[in-house]
Amino acid sequence: MKIWIATGGTGGHVFPALSVATELAKRGHKITISCDGRVTKMVREGKPNNARMAFVWASGVGAKSKIKQMIALSKIGISAVALILRFMIFRPQRLVAFGGYASVPAVFAAHVWKIPTYLHEQNAAIGRANKFALRWVKTLMTSFETVNDLPKQSKVHVVYTGLPVRDDFIKNANSPLKHENKILVTGGSLGAQILDEIVPMAVKEMKNKKIFITHQTRPENVEKLQRFYAEHKIHANVLSFIRDMSSAIVDADLVIGRSGASTVVELETIGRPAILVPLNINPDQAANAAAFEKLGGGFAVAQDKFSSKWLSSTMDELFENPARLDKMAKKAYVENLAVKKIADTVIK
């Protein structure tokens, strides 16, 4: 079967697409992956050996400038026309789109040629690009059991598949807590200023002084945080990048971080209690954090309510009650079969 996979924008869109592409290629299907220029290198290095690549001219349309919005829409329109012509020759039998504006041209082209299309939504609230593309899609695959903001008039068939994660997370799935009083703080690749401000103060105020903290932050904040932890005799490892995130999560008894879809699903795959502070301008992150809290795996705390006083008392209470941490870890765990479920859904 000829299967076209549309992705682009960020690594959060690209990695799940590459995982599914690899699985489908193993099953003997012919794969073509389309992406925009921002992630061409990532796709080229991660795609199956026999998979083809196609370039899509696209960018986000969220800019405030009307001129930039028009330029972005023009790129998407031109790419859609180009893919309509390409599909006329290539004739894919399935289209699998992983969100972002780079996938919209392929979804529209598939609609023109009546190609069965499967759209994957990363977050617990549907994104703008996917909401726009949904009018041309019959099947929506989701990372979370419930997805907010689906159009009321939509007749799309929703299938809960989960979100693919890297193999090292699968290998560490459902790892028991080590109870070594370790906290992991991660704000993602760019760090998170609110975590850098609140967490060190909260750890300083804790009654439990036998805490070890691994704190990932922006490069420019590393020295300042190292100095703070040293001055207050707090055992800490401050770094700007964590190469092996799965091991870092396994080693932690509690994680404090943002709530991007990948982060939340990685916590669920390994099974770790967490305090999640959604980016205050991102409704997707708020929905992801709420979904994790609903499982019973931790706390979703709005940024304006995230204080050192609340955090220090909460962490003290958790570390004084290891049985509660174990219970949260068990509730956080969700078996991750996303790659298989997505591949099965597409080819059945």
N, C-alpha and C positions, 0 to 999 in steps of 0.2 A: 504494500500500500504506500502511496506517496503522501507524506504528511508534512505540512508547512507549519513551522513554529515561529511565532512573532513575539519579539521581546525588544528590550532597549531601555534607555533612561538611566537606570542604576543597577548596581550589583544585586539589590534585593529583588529585582525583576529577572535578572539574567541567570542567577544561580539555579532557581527552580526550573527555568526553561531548559538549561543545559542538562540537569539531572534527568528530566523527562525525555529529552532528546536522546540521551545515552541509553536509557531503558528501551525506548522504542526502536532504536538502531539495533540493540541486542536481539530484539524480537524479529529482526529481518526487514523492517520497514525502511523506505528511502526517505531521508530527512533533509529538509532545507530550512535554514534558520535565517530570519531577517532581523536586522537591528540597525540602530542609528550609529553615527560616528563616535559617540561618547563611549561606547562599549565594544567597538569592533575588535580591539586587541583581546579583551576578555573572552569574547565569543570564539575568536579564532584559536585561542589557546585551550579552551575548555570543551569545544565541540567534539562529537565522535569523529573518528578519522575519515570516514567516507561521507560525512554530511557536507552539503553545499552551504554557501553563505550568500545572502543578498543584502544590499545596502538600502536603507530607508532614510529619506531626508525628512526629519521631524524634530520638533522641540516642543516644550510645554507652552500652553497658551495662558498661563496664570499671571503673566506680567501685567503691571498696572498700565503701562503705556499702550494706547490703542494701536499705535503703529507696530509695536512689537507683537501684539496679539494678531494683527492682520498678516504679518510676515509668517508667524508660526502656523496660522491656518492655511496660508498659501503653500507652505512646505508640505503639510499633510495632504492637501488636495492634489498637488503635483505627484506625490508618492502614491496616492491612491490610484490615479490614472495609470501610472507606470506599472503598478502591480496588477491592475485589471488586464493590461496587455500581456504581462508576463504569465498570469494564470491561464490565459487563453492558450499559451504554448505549453506550459508545464503541467497544467491540469491536476493540481493536488486534489486528493480525495478527502482530506481532513485539514482543518486549520485549528491550531491550538494557540491561543493568545494569552500572554501573561501580564497584561495591563500596561499602563503608561501610554502616552500619546504616540509612541513609536509603533504600537500595535494596531492603532485605529485604521491606518490605510489598508492593512492586510485584512482586517475584519470587514471593511466595506467591500473590498475586491472579492472576498469570498461570498458575500451577500449577493453581489451582482451575478456571480456564476453558480449560485445556489449550492455552495460547498458547505457541508455540515461543519459548524463552528463551535468551539468550546473555549469559553473565556474563564480565566482563573483570577479570583480576587484574593489578594494577600491579606487584607485587613478585615477587621470586624465591622467596618463601615465602608460601603462601596466608594471607590475613588471617582473623581470627576471624569477621567478618561473612560473608565469602565462603564460609568453610568451613561455616558454619551454613546458608547459602542453597543450597549445592551439592546438597543432597538433592532439590531441585526443579528442577534444571537438567540439560540434556543436553549442552550445549556450553560449554566454558570456554576463553576466549581469553586468551593470556598475553603479558606484556611481554618475558619472557626465555624462552630455549629450554627450560630446565629449571625446574620449580617444586617446591619442597620442601613437605613436610607435607600432601600430598594424601591424603585418607582412603583407606586400602587397599581398602576395599570399594566405593569409588566407581567407577561405570561411565561417568563423564562423558567425552565426547569432547574431547580437548585440541587446540587449534589455536594455534600460535605466530603471533601477528600483530605483536608489538611494541607500543610505547606511543606515541601521538601526541604530537608536540612542536609548538611554535609555528613559523610559516612562516619566521621569521628564522633559526631553527636549520637548517631544510631548505635555505635559500639558502646557508648557510655549510657545508654538508655536505662532509666529506672535505677540509677546508682544510689545506694543507701547513703545517708548523711554520715560524715565522719566524726561529728561533734568535737571539733578542734577549735571552736570559737573563732572561726574565720569568716570575714565579710569580704565580698567582692563588690566594688563600686565601678560601674562602667556607664559612660555616657555616649557610647558609640564612637565612631571614628573621629568625630570632632569634639568629643568630650561634652560636658554639660556644666555650665557655670553655676547653676543652682546647686548641683551636687557638690561642687568644689567649695561652695560657701557654707552649706548646711552640714554635710556629713562630718568634716573634721571637728566642728564645734560640738556636734552631738556625741561623737566618740569621746571627746575630752570630758563631757559632762556625765558619761556613763558611770554607774557604780561598779560595773564589771571592768576591771583594769587588765584582764588577761585576754584582750582582744587582739587578733592580728588582722590587719586590713590590707587588701590589695586594691589600689586606687588607680584606675586608668583615667587620664586627663589629657588636656591639650598640651603640646610640647612646651609652650610658654609658661604653663602653670606648674610644671614638674618640680622645679627647684623651690618654689614658694611652699608647696605642700610638703615636700620633704623636710624643709626647715621647721614647719609648724609641728609635724608629727614628732620630729626629733626633740624639739623644745619641750613638748609635753610628755615625752617618754612613752609614746605610743608606737608599738611595733607595726611598721608599715612598709609596703613595697609600692612606690609610686612610679608609674611608667606611662609613656604616651601611647604605647601600642601593645596589645596582647596577641601574640602570634598563635597561641594554642588556646582559644577561648573555651573549647569543650573541657579541657583539663582544669582551667581556671574555675569554671562553674562547678565541676565535680568536687573540687577542693573546698568550695565555699559551703558554709552552713546557711548563709543568707546572702541574697543578691540585692543590691540597690541600683536601680538604673532607669533608663527611659523605656518606652514600651512600643518600639517599632515591631512590626509583625514578626520579623526574623528573630529578634531577641525573645519575644514572648514564646514563640514556638520552640526555640532552643531550650528555654527553661522548662517547658512542658515535656519535651522529649527526654531530658535528663531527670526531671522531677526535683525542682528546687524551689524552696520558699523565696518570695521576693517582695520588695517594696518598690512599686513602680510609680514614677513621677512623669506623666505624659507631657510632651512638649506642649506648652499652653496655646500654641497657634495651630495645632494639628488635631482635628477631631478624630482622625483615624487612630492615633495613639491613645486617645481617651477611650475609644471603643475597645481597643485591644486590652488595655489595662482593666477595664470593667469586666471583660470576658474572663480574664485570668482571676480576678477577685471573686467572680461568681463561682468558679471552680472550687474556691477555698484555698488556693495556693498562696495567697498573700494579700497585700493592700494596694489599692489604687488611690493615690493621693494627688489632688490638684496642686499645681505648683504654688499657688498663692496661699495654700494651707500647709505647705511642707515646712515645718519649723524644726529647729534643733531641739527644742524642749520636747515636742511630740516624738521625734525620732529617737532621742536618747532613752526616754521612758519605755517606748515600744521595744527597742532592741534589748534593754535590760530585762523586760518581762519575757521576751522570747528566749533569751539565753539562760534565764533562770528556770525555764520550763522546756527542757529538751524534748519531752514527749509531744509538746505542741508543735515544735519544729518538725518532728517526724510526721505528725498528722498532716501538716500543711504540705510537706514534700510528697506524701502519698496522694493527696488531692490534686496537687499540681501536675502529676504525671499523666500524660496522654500518649498512648502508643502511636508512633508515627509510621504510617504505611502509605504516606502521601504519593510517593513516586509510583508504586504499584497501582494505587487506586486511580490516579490520573490516567495512567497508561491504559488500564482496563476500561475506564469510562470512554476514552477516545476511540478505542478500536472495536468495542463490542457492537 
